[in-house]
Every structure is written in C-alpha cells, then in structure tokens.
Amino acid sequence: MDTVPAPLLMPHHQRHFELRFQSLFDAGKALAFPCDAEGHVQLDQLSERALDNYLFARAVVGRDYAAPELRELDD
C-alpha cells in the first residue's frame, strides 16, 4: 500500500504563525507579529507602529523581552 509523504498532505485550512516576544517583567504583556513557519516576519507588511514595536522588541531581548517564540495559531 502506497502512502503519500506527510509534507505533501495539505491541510484544509491555511496555517498561521506568529513570532511572540514575552515581557520578562509583566506576564500579561507580550508583542506578537505574523510570520511564516520558519519565524520570518515580512517587515514591509507591518504597519509603521508594528514595525517600531518589532524592532524595539528585538533590540531589548534579554533586558525587557524574552527571546522570541514561534507559535502556530489555531484557525
């Protein structure tokens, strides 16, 4: 019996991901940005405010925010 390899099986829904920066000091505070399955954020797709927040979060990893976590979102 032949089977189709898993990567060729496409889900019925589109998979969505986010790159999430969790605050080191406030458990309820985080910054999250849409990204691909490898964690790449399309900077030219972000609003000016979101781009500023993204660049800020990256700059303060380890001081204000934890290293980013790649998360798959539920549809």
OpenMM code with the backbone's topology and positions (N, CA, C; nanometers):
from openmm import Vec3, app, unit

residues = "MET ASP THR VAL PRO ALA PRO LEU LEU MET PRO HIS HIS GLN ARG HIS PHE GLU LEU ARG PHE GLN SER LEU PHE ASP ALA GLY LYS ALA LEU ALA PHE PRO CYS ASP ALA GLU GLY HIS VAL GLN LEU ASP GLN LEU SER GLU ARG ALA LEU ASP ASN TYR LEU PHE ALA ARG ALA VAL VAL GLY ARG ASP TYR ALA ALA PRO GLU LEU ARG GLU LEU ASP ASP".split()
positions = [
    Vec3(0.0833, -0.1171, 0.0000),
    Vec3(0.0000, 0.0000, 0.0000),
    Vec3(0.0885, 0.1245, 0.0000),
    Vec3(0.0717, 0.2110, -0.0974),
    Vec3(0.1494, 0.3344, -0.1059),
    Vec3(0.0855, 0.4422, -0.0195),
    Vec3(0.1699, 0.5197, 0.0451),
    Vec3(0.1211, 0.6328, 0.1239),
    Vec3(0.1851, 0.7609, 0.0723),
    Vec3(0.1158, 0.8697, 0.0898),
    Vec3(0.1672, 0.9999, 0.0496),
    Vec3(0.2502, 1.0558, 0.1646),
    Vec3(0.3739, 1.1020, 0.1366),
    Vec3(0.4553, 1.1591, 0.2448),
    Vec3(0.3829, 1.2767, 0.3109),
    Vec3(0.4000, 1.2901, 0.4413),
    Vec3(0.3295, 1.3926, 0.5188),
    Vec3(0.3428, 1.5344, 0.4632),
    Vec3(0.4633, 1.5805, 0.4184),
    Vec3(0.4714, 1.7184, 0.3693),
    Vec3(0.3839, 1.7457, 0.2479),
    Vec3(0.3452, 1.6421, 0.1746),
    Vec3(0.2617, 1.6620, 0.0569),
    Vec3(0.1136, 1.6697, 0.0913),
    Vec3(0.0790, 1.6304, 0.2116),
    Vec3(-0.0597, 1.6385, 0.2540),
    Vec3(-0.0872, 1.7811, 0.2989),
    Vec3(-0.1788, 1.8477, 0.2327),
    Vec3(-0.2100, 1.9864, 0.2658),
    Vec3(-0.3352, 1.9901, 0.3525),
    Vec3(-0.3300, 2.0605, 0.4635),
    Vec3(-0.4497, 2.0716, 0.5472),
    Vec3(-0.5564, 2.1529, 0.4751),
    Vec3(-0.6787, 2.1383, 0.5189),
    Vec3(-0.7894, 2.2118, 0.4585),
    Vec3(-0.7862, 2.3590, 0.4967),
    Vec3(-0.7133, 2.3927, 0.5987),
    Vec3(-0.7036, 2.5315, 0.6427),
    Vec3(-0.5611, 2.5823, 0.6229),
    Vec3(-0.5462, 2.7100, 0.6092),
    Vec3(-0.4150, 2.7729, 0.5971),
    Vec3(-0.3516, 2.7803, 0.7351),
    Vec3(-0.2265, 2.7431, 0.7456),
    Vec3(-0.1571, 2.7502, 0.8735),
    Vec3(-0.1073, 2.8924, 0.8951),
    Vec3(-0.1233, 2.9427, 1.0179),
    Vec3(-0.0803, 3.0776, 1.0536),
    Vec3(0.0145, 3.0698, 1.1723),
    Vec3(0.1161, 3.1556, 1.1684),
    Vec3(0.2177, 3.1563, 1.2736),
    Vec3(0.2394, 3.2979, 1.3228),
    Vec3(0.2925, 3.3084, 1.4455),
    Vec3(0.3325, 3.4373, 1.4982),
    Vec3(0.4649, 3.4220, 1.5708),
    Vec3(0.5397, 3.5299, 1.5716),
    Vec3(0.6619, 3.5382, 1.6491),
    Vec3(0.6270, 3.6221, 1.7710),
    Vec3(0.6383, 3.5624, 1.8897),
    Vec3(0.5902, 3.6260, 2.0125),
    Vec3(0.7067, 3.6569, 2.1057),
    Vec3(0.7143, 3.7827, 2.1492),
    Vec3(0.8132, 3.8295, 2.2454),
    Vec3(0.7399, 3.8515, 2.3774),
    Vec3(0.7683, 3.7701, 2.4774),
    Vec3(0.7039, 3.7799, 2.6083),
    Vec3(0.7837, 3.8737, 2.6981),
    Vec3(0.7149, 3.9633, 2.7677),
    Vec3(0.7808, 4.0537, 2.8622),
    Vec3(0.8454, 3.9730, 2.9744),
    Vec3(0.9628, 4.0152, 3.0148),
    Vec3(1.0307, 3.9494, 3.1262),
    Vec3(0.9765, 3.9947, 3.2611),
    Vec3(0.9030, 4.1058, 3.2627),
    Vec3(0.8601, 4.1648, 3.3894),
    Vec3(0.7094, 4.1663, 3.4098),
    Vec3(0.6331, 4.1534, 3.3037),
    Vec3(0.4871, 4.1609, 3.3123),
    Vec3(0.4288, 4.0430, 3.2349),
    Vec3(0.3795, 3.9423, 3.3068),
    Vec3(0.3301, 3.8206, 3.2425),
    Vec3(0.2178, 3.8466, 3.1427),
    Vec3(0.1446, 3.9544, 3.1600),
    Vec3(0.0341, 3.9856, 3.0699),
    Vec3(0.0747, 4.0675, 2.9492),
    Vec3(0.2016, 4.0994, 2.9375),
    Vec3(0.2484, 4.1854, 2.8287),
    Vec3(0.3358, 4.1063, 2.7325),
    Vec3(0.3012, 4.1139, 2.6056),
    Vec3(0.3809, 4.0490, 2.5013),
    Vec3(0.3585, 4.1244, 2.3715),
    Vec3(0.4523, 4.1098, 2.2805),
    Vec3(0.4381, 4.1634, 2.1453),
    Vec3(0.4432, 4.0444, 2.0505),
    Vec3(0.3495, 4.0402, 1.9563),
    Vec3(0.3425, 3.9279, 1.8630),
    Vec3(0.3267, 3.9819, 1.7213),
    Vec3(0.3903, 3.9130, 1.6268),
    Vec3(0.3921, 3.9574, 1.4876),
    Vec3(0.3693, 3.8386, 1.3953),
    Vec3(0.2909, 3.8570, 1.2898),
    Vec3(0.2689, 3.7466, 1.1962),
    Vec3(0.4002, 3.7100, 1.1275),
    Vec3(0.4169, 3.5802, 1.1047),
    Vec3(0.5395, 3.5327, 1.0406),
    Vec3(0.5091, 3.4045, 0.9646),
    Vec3(0.6116, 3.3516, 0.8975),
    Vec3(0.5956, 3.2242, 0.8285),
    Vec3(0.6340, 3.1101, 0.9231),
    Vec3(0.6309, 2.9890, 0.8730),
    Vec3(0.6564, 2.8707, 0.9552),
    Vec3(0.7991, 2.8650, 1.0083),
    Vec3(0.8885, 2.9460, 0.9515),
    Vec3(1.0276, 2.9488, 0.9970),
    Vec3(1.0578, 3.0695, 1.0849),
    Vec3(0.9552, 3.1516, 1.1138),
    Vec3(0.9726, 3.2653, 1.2016),
    Vec3(1.0154, 3.3934, 1.1329),
    Vec3(1.0083, 3.3964, 1.0003),
    Vec3(1.0456, 3.5179, 0.9267),
    Vec3(0.9277, 3.6144, 0.9200),
    Vec3(0.9497, 3.7354, 0.9678),
    Vec3(0.8479, 3.8400, 0.9662),
    Vec3(0.8672, 3.9239, 0.8401),
    Vec3(0.7601, 3.9469, 0.7668),
    Vec3(0.7657, 4.0318, 0.6474),
    Vec3(0.7549, 4.1770, 0.6932),
    Vec3(0.8690, 4.2434, 0.7076),
    Vec3(0.8722, 4.3777, 0.7634),
    Vec3(0.7927, 4.4771, 0.6803),
    Vec3(0.7931, 4.4596, 0.5496),
    Vec3(0.7204, 4.5539, 0.4640),
    Vec3(0.5694, 4.5358, 0.4722),
    Vec3(0.5220, 4.4319, 0.5393),
    Vec3(0.3793, 4.4084, 0.5575),
    Vec3(0.3280, 4.4638, 0.6905),
    Vec3(0.4190, 4.5091, 0.7772),
    Vec3(0.3797, 4.5614, 0.9074),
    Vec3(0.3444, 4.7095, 0.8966),
    Vec3(0.2532, 4.7534, 0.9816),
    Vec3(0.2245, 4.8961, 0.9916),
    Vec3(0.3476, 4.9647, 1.0512),
    Vec3(0.3515, 5.0965, 1.0447),
    Vec3(0.4656, 5.1700, 1.0998),
    Vec3(0.4804, 5.1436, 1.2494),
    Vec3(0.3684, 5.1435, 1.3200),
    Vec3(0.3719, 5.1184, 1.4645),
    Vec3(0.4189, 4.9758, 1.4945),
    Vec3(0.3665, 4.8780, 1.4206),
    Vec3(0.4067, 4.7387, 1.4426),
    Vec3(0.5551, 4.7204, 1.4114),
    Vec3(0.6040, 4.7850, 1.3062),
    Vec3(0.7464, 4.7760, 1.2726),
    Vec3(0.8314, 4.8347, 1.3852),
    Vec3(0.7910, 4.9502, 1.4371),
    Vec3(0.8634, 5.0100, 1.5503),
    Vec3(0.8649, 4.9149, 1.6695),
    Vec3(0.7509, 4.8538, 1.7007),
    Vec3(0.7427, 4.7592, 1.8125),
    Vec3(0.8295, 4.6367, 1.7894),
    Vec3(0.8294, 4.5861, 1.6663),
    Vec3(0.9098, 4.4683, 1.6329),
    Vec3(1.0590, 4.4987, 1.6511),
    Vec3(1.1028, 4.6100, 1.5952),
    Vec3(1.2442, 4.6459, 1.6060),
    Vec3(1.2833, 4.6717, 1.7515),
    Vec3(1.1930, 4.7326, 1.8279),
    Vec3(1.2185, 4.7550, 1.9704),
    Vec3(1.2319, 4.6218, 2.0439),
    Vec3(1.1373, 4.5323, 2.0227),
    Vec3(1.1395, 4.4026, 2.0921),
    Vec3(1.2682, 4.3271, 2.0618),
    Vec3(1.3100, 4.3277, 1.9364),
    Vec3(1.4356, 4.2600, 1.9000),
    Vec3(1.5547, 4.3223, 1.9700),
    Vec3(1.5526, 4.4559, 1.9822),
    Vec3(1.6664, 4.5267, 2.0411),
    Vec3(1.6799, 4.5035, 2.1914),
    Vec3(1.5699, 4.4710, 2.2582),
    Vec3(1.5741, 4.4579, 2.4046),
    Vec3(1.5535, 4.3138, 2.4522),
    Vec3(1.5739, 4.2171, 2.3635),
    Vec3(1.5683, 4.0766, 2.4052),
    Vec3(1.6750, 4.0548, 2.5124),
    Vec3(1.6326, 3.9963, 2.6219),
    Vec3(1.7229, 3.9703, 2.7329),
    Vec3(1.7201, 4.0787, 2.8392),
    Vec3(1.6692, 4.1971, 2.8026),
    Vec3(1.6563, 4.3059, 2.9008),
    Vec3(1.5107, 4.3274, 2.9381),
    Vec3(1.4244, 4.3416, 2.8375),
    Vec3(1.2812, 4.3655, 2.8616),
    Vec3(1.1936, 4.2506, 2.8126),
    Vec3(1.2374, 4.1827, 2.7078),
    Vec3(1.1592, 4.0739, 2.6488),
    Vec3(1.2435, 3.9481, 2.6384),
    Vec3(1.1758, 3.8352, 2.6486),
    Vec3(1.2420, 3.7058, 2.6297),
    Vec3(1.2695, 3.6843, 2.4812),
    Vec3(1.3553, 3.5890, 2.4511),
    Vec3(1.3808, 3.5526, 2.3119),
    Vec3(1.2476, 3.5158, 2.2470),
    Vec3(1.2300, 3.5480, 2.1210),
    Vec3(1.1006, 3.5227, 2.0573),
    Vec3(1.0681, 3.3742, 2.0474),
    Vec3(0.9397, 3.3475, 2.0556),
    Vec3(0.8886, 3.2103, 2.0452),
    Vec3(0.8011, 3.2022, 1.9207),
    Vec3(0.8262, 3.1031, 1.8380),
    Vec3(0.7446, 3.0776, 1.7198),
    Vec3(0.6240, 2.9968, 1.7634),
    Vec3(0.5043, 3.0473, 1.7298),
    Vec3(0.3813, 2.9789, 1.7707),
    Vec3(0.2904, 2.9607, 1.6505),
    Vec3(0.2319, 2.8423, 1.6408),
    Vec3(0.1293, 2.8187, 1.5387),
    Vec3(-0.0045, 2.8578, 1.5982),
    Vec3(-0.0807, 2.9351, 1.5239),
    Vec3(-0.2097, 2.9823, 1.5701),
    Vec3(-0.3201, 2.8888, 1.5251),
    Vec3(-0.4216, 2.8754, 1.6073),
    Vec3(-0.5391, 2.7975, 1.5704),
    Vec3(-0.6261, 2.8820, 1.4799),
    Vec3(-0.6909, 2.8187, 1.3863),
    Vec3(-0.7855, 2.8903, 1.2991),
    Vec3(-0.9166, 2.9130, 1.3699),
] * unit.nanometer
topology = app.Topology()
chain = topology.addChain("A")
for resn in residues:
    res = topology.addResidue(resn, chain)
    for name in ("N", "CA", "C"):
        topology.addAtom(name, app.Element.getBySymbol(name[0]), res)
